């Protein structure tokens, strides 16, 4: 028996890996994060037990995993995006290790990757940014020393900020001293979902645009000059031999 932590992708049910889809369709038990994983991702399953864990606490979830283990049943534990990023699988894994229950992680498409696709851009461009920082805004969960936005912004790398759109004004205040007021910004609400929305602007005006749209959750903030990279240097990958 194995617990499979499966990344369901950012929202579009076709953005799940072949392996993840196969496991969802064959595992006899499915536990999924219902508020973030569309039910279409579960299409074609033959599970005898399907549980939406949105309202369950950790002990209740682990009890379901233990019960499946006692029956020798594989579990598809379905998370949004990629479970290794803000997936809260760490505490589940610690419990499984204590209980001696085997597990595997099946990666998924991230919200950052879906946002780049929606924006039609590349996050790493020669001469502009060769680094992507994936981070979050500190609210309930504090950030470790050296990982405050102002610390990360000093690199001027492309930055994808999770879980912070409600605090867009504070984020802008932290970033402007390092990126400059005219640095391009994109806020992508529910990337790849049917109701996806994009708000484009600069650090000077993005807060007002987001507030006007009323976006308060489930959005990724992307900051960096790659979003408006006029005249950037071509990479060497496809350079014509001299």
C-alpha positions as CSV (number, residue, x, y, z in Angstrom):
1,X,0.0,0.0,0.0
2,X,1.3,3.5,-0.9
3,X,0.1,7.0,-0.4
4,X,0.6,9.0,-3.6
5,X,0.9,12.8,-3.1
6,X,-0.3,13.9,-6.5
7,X,0.1,17.4,-8.0
8,X,-3.1,18.0,-9.9
9,X,-1.8,21.2,-11.5
10,X,-3.0,24.7,-11.3
11,X,-6.6,24.2,-12.3
12,X,-7.0,23.1,-15.9
13,X,-7.8,19.4,-15.6
14,X,-5.7,18.7,-18.7
15,X,-2.6,20.0,-16.9
16,X,-2.1,16.9,-14.8
17,X,0.6,14.4,-15.6
18,X,-0.1,11.1,-17.2
19,X,1.2,9.4,-14.1
20,X,-1.0,11.4,-11.8
21,X,-4.1,10.8,-13.9
22,X,-3.4,7.1,-14.0
23,X,-3.1,6.9,-10.2
24,X,-6.3,8.8,-9.7
25,X,-8.2,6.5,-12.0
26,X,-6.8,3.3,-10.3
27,X,-6.4,4.0,-6.6
28,X,-9.3,2.7,-4.5
29,X,-9.1,5.7,-2.1
30,X,-9.0,9.4,-3.1
31,X,-8.5,12.3,-0.7
32,X,-8.5,15.6,-2.5
33,X,-8.3,19.3,-1.5
34,X,-11.7,20.2,-2.8
35,X,-11.5,24.0,-2.7
36,X,-8.4,24.0,-5.0
37,X,-8.7,20.9,-7.1
38,X,-11.5,20.9,-9.7
39,X,-13.7,17.7,-9.6
40,X,-13.0,17.2,-13.3
41,X,-9.5,16.1,-12.3
42,X,-11.1,13.1,-10.7
43,X,-13.0,12.1,-13.9
44,X,-12.8,8.5,-14.7
45,X,-11.9,7.3,-11.2
46,X,-13.2,3.9,-9.9
47,X,-12.4,4.6,-6.2
48,X,-14.7,3.1,-3.6
49,X,-14.0,6.1,-1.3
50,X,-13.6,9.8,-2.4
51,X,-13.2,12.3,0.4
52,X,-13.0,16.1,0.1
53,X,-10.5,17.1,2.8
54,X,-11.1,20.8,2.7
55,X,-12.8,20.8,6.1
56,X,-10.7,18.1,7.8
57,X,-7.8,18.7,10.2
58,X,-4.5,16.8,10.0
59,X,-5.5,14.1,12.6
60,X,-8.6,13.3,10.6
61,X,-6.7,13.1,7.3
62,X,-4.1,10.9,8.8
63,X,-6.8,8.6,10.3
64,X,-8.1,8.1,6.8
65,X,-4.7,7.2,5.5
66,X,-4.2,4.8,8.4
67,X,-7.5,3.1,7.6
68,X,-6.6,2.7,4.0
69,X,-3.2,1.3,5.0
70,X,-4.9,-1.3,7.3
71,X,-6.9,-2.5,4.3
72,X,-3.9,-2.5,2.0
73,X,-5.4,0.2,-0.2
74,X,-3.4,2.7,-2.3
75,X,-4.4,6.3,-1.7
76,X,-4.4,9.1,-4.2
77,X,-3.8,12.2,-2.0
78,X,-4.5,14.9,-4.5
79,X,-3.2,18.5,-4.0
80,X,-3.3,21.5,-6.3
81,X,-0.3,22.7,-8.3
82,X,2.9,20.8,-7.3
83,X,2.7,19.3,-3.8
84,X,6.2,20.3,-3.0
85,X,5.3,24.0,-3.1
86,X,3.1,25.3,-0.3
87,X,1.3,21.9,-0.4
88,X,1.4,21.3,3.4
89,X,2.6,17.7,2.7
90,X,5.5,18.0,5.1
91,X,3.4,17.3,8.3
92,X,1.5,14.5,6.5
93,X,4.8,12.9,5.5
94,X,6.2,13.1,9.1
95,X,3.1,11.3,10.4
96,X,3.4,8.6,7.7
97,X,7.1,8.1,8.5
98,X,6.1,7.6,12.2
99,X,3.4,5.1,11.3
100,X,5.6,3.2,8.8
101,X,3.3,4.0,5.8
102,X,5.1,4.3,2.5
103,X,4.5,7.3,0.2
104,X,5.5,8.7,-3.1
105,X,5.3,12.3,-4.5
106,X,4.1,12.8,-8.0
107,X,5.0,16.3,-9.2
108,X,2.5,18.6,-10.9
109,X,2.4,21.8,-13.0
110,X,2.9,24.9,-10.8
111,X,0.9,28.1,-10.7
112,X,4.0,29.9,-11.8
113,X,4.4,27.8,-14.9
114,X,0.7,28.2,-15.8
115,X,1.0,31.9,-15.3
116,X,4.0,32.2,-17.6
117,X,2.0,30.2,-20.2
118,X,-1.0,32.5,-19.8
119,X,1.2,35.6,-20.1
120,X,3.0,34.2,-23.1
121,X,6.4,34.9,-21.7
122,X,9.7,33.4,-20.5
123,X,10.7,34.0,-16.9
124,X,14.4,33.7,-17.7
125,X,15.9,35.9,-20.4
126,X,19.6,36.5,-21.1
127,X,20.8,39.9,-19.7
128,X,17.6,40.4,-17.8
129,X,17.0,37.6,-15.3
130,X,18.4,34.1,-15.1
131,X,16.9,33.5,-11.7
132,X,13.3,32.9,-10.6
133,X,12.4,33.3,-6.9
134,X,9.2,31.5,-5.7
135,X,8.1,33.0,-2.4
136,X,5.1,34.0,-0.4
137,X,4.1,37.0,1.6
138,X,4.4,36.5,5.4
139,X,1.1,36.7,7.2
140,X,0.2,33.8,9.6
141,X,3.4,31.9,8.6
142,X,6.4,34.0,9.4
143,X,9.4,34.1,7.0
144,X,12.8,32.8,8.0
145,X,15.6,35.4,8.6
146,X,16.8,36.7,5.2
147,X,13.7,35.8,3.3
148,X,11.6,38.9,3.8
149,X,10.5,40.4,0.4
150,X,12.9,43.3,0.7
151,X,15.8,40.9,1.2
152,X,14.8,38.8,-1.9
153,X,14.1,41.9,-4.0
154,X,17.7,43.0,-3.8
155,X,18.5,40.3,-6.4
156,X,16.1,42.0,-8.9
157,X,15.3,38.5,-10.2
158,X,12.0,37.4,-11.6
159,X,9.8,36.9,-8.6
160,X,6.6,34.9,-8.2
161,X,4.8,35.7,-5.0
162,X,2.1,33.3,-3.6
163,X,-0.6,34.0,-1.0
164,X,-0.1,37.7,-0.9
165,X,-2.6,39.5,-3.2
166,X,-4.6,40.9,-0.2
167,X,-1.5,42.7,0.8
168,X,-0.6,44.1,-2.6
169,X,0.1,47.6,-1.3
170,X,2.5,46.4,1.3
171,X,4.2,44.2,-1.3
172,X,4.6,47.1,-3.6
173,X,6.2,49.2,-0.9
174,X,8.8,46.5,-0.2
175,X,9.7,46.0,-3.9
176,X,9.8,49.5,-5.4
177,X,13.1,50.5,-3.7
178,X,14.8,47.6,-5.5
179,X,12.9,47.1,-8.8
180,X,11.8,50.7,-9.4
181,X,8.3,52.0,-9.8
182,X,8.2,51.2,-13.5
183,X,9.0,47.5,-13.1
184,X,6.3,45.4,-14.9
185,X,3.9,43.4,-12.7
186,X,1.3,40.8,-13.5
187,X,-1.4,39.5,-11.1
188,X,-3.0,36.2,-12.4
189,X,-6.1,35.1,-10.6
190,X,-6.9,31.4,-10.8
191,X,-4.3,30.7,-13.5
192,X,-5.6,28.2,-16.1
193,X,-9.2,28.0,-14.6
194,X,-12.1,29.0,-16.8
195,X,-12.6,32.2,-14.8
196,X,-8.9,33.2,-14.9
197,X,-8.2,36.9,-14.9
198,X,-5.0,38.9,-15.5
199,X,-4.2,42.3,-14.3
200,X,-1.1,44.0,-15.9
201,X,0.7,47.1,-14.7
202,X,3.8,48.4,-13.0
203,X,4.7,48.6,-9.4
204,X,3.5,52.2,-9.6
205,X,-0.1,51.3,-10.5
206,X,-0.7,47.6,-9.9
207,X,-2.2,48.0,-6.4
208,X,-4.9,50.3,-7.6
209,X,-5.8,48.0,-10.5
210,X,-6.0,44.9,-8.3
211,X,-8.2,46.7,-5.7
212,X,-10.4,47.9,-8.5
213,X,-10.8,44.4,-9.8
214,X,-11.6,43.1,-6.2
215,X,-9.1,40.3,-6.4
216,X,-8.4,39.1,-2.8
217,X,-7.3,35.5,-3.1
218,X,-6.1,32.6,-5.3
219,X,-3.8,34.9,-7.3
220,X,-0.1,34.9,-8.1
221,X,1.9,38.1,-8.3
222,X,4.7,38.0,-10.9
223,X,7.3,40.8,-10.8
224,X,10.2,41.4,-13.2
225,X,11.5,43.1,-16.3
226,X,11.1,39.8,-18.3
227,X,7.4,40.8,-18.5
228,X,8.3,43.7,-20.8
229,X,11.7,42.7,-22.3
230,X,12.1,44.9,-25.4
231,X,15.4,44.5,-27.0
232,X,16.7,41.7,-24.9
233,X,19.7,39.7,-25.9
234,X,19.1,36.4,-27.7
235,X,20.2,33.2,-26.0
236,X,23.1,31.3,-27.4
237,X,21.0,28.1,-27.7
238,X,19.9,28.8,-31.3
239,X,22.5,31.2,-32.3
240,X,23.6,30.9,-35.9
241,X,27.2,29.6,-36.1
242,X,29.6,32.4,-37.1
